[in-house]
């Protein structure tokens, strides 16, 4: 019997080849706050660190597209390693430059140790002419001092 060891492909590397939208060239991003070491670009461009807010409370990440986009898939990854909490997020979109919005999903997640420290969501959608995509994160629904964070946001 012949045998060869192969090097596994990390999940992050496979995501790069799945037709994800190049957000760096397709949109302007607006964010309510960000910690210096965890800028929003880290979550949007596939860096390991991700984004973290500089302060507690509700935070918004808004992608404003240069041209209307047709979206079929939205992938979100949240990770919490410091505080047990219940987070809520709302994902919504606009086709008129942000004058009106339609909600895609509103969801809560309980971060608890050691088994629920990572929330991974993937949504199949059929959205046409998206000019703005907005993610609103309430990091702690009990109004604690937790700060919002986002490991990854991908669109295709």
Beta strands, then each sheet from edge to edge (+ up, - down):
strand 1: 27-31
strand 2: 51-52
strand 3: 59-79
strand 4: 85-94
strand 5: 102-111
strand 6: 118-138
strand 7: 149-150
strand 8: 152-155
sheet 1: 1+ 3- 6+ 4- 5+
sheet 2: 1+ 3- 8+
sheet 3: 2+ 7-
end
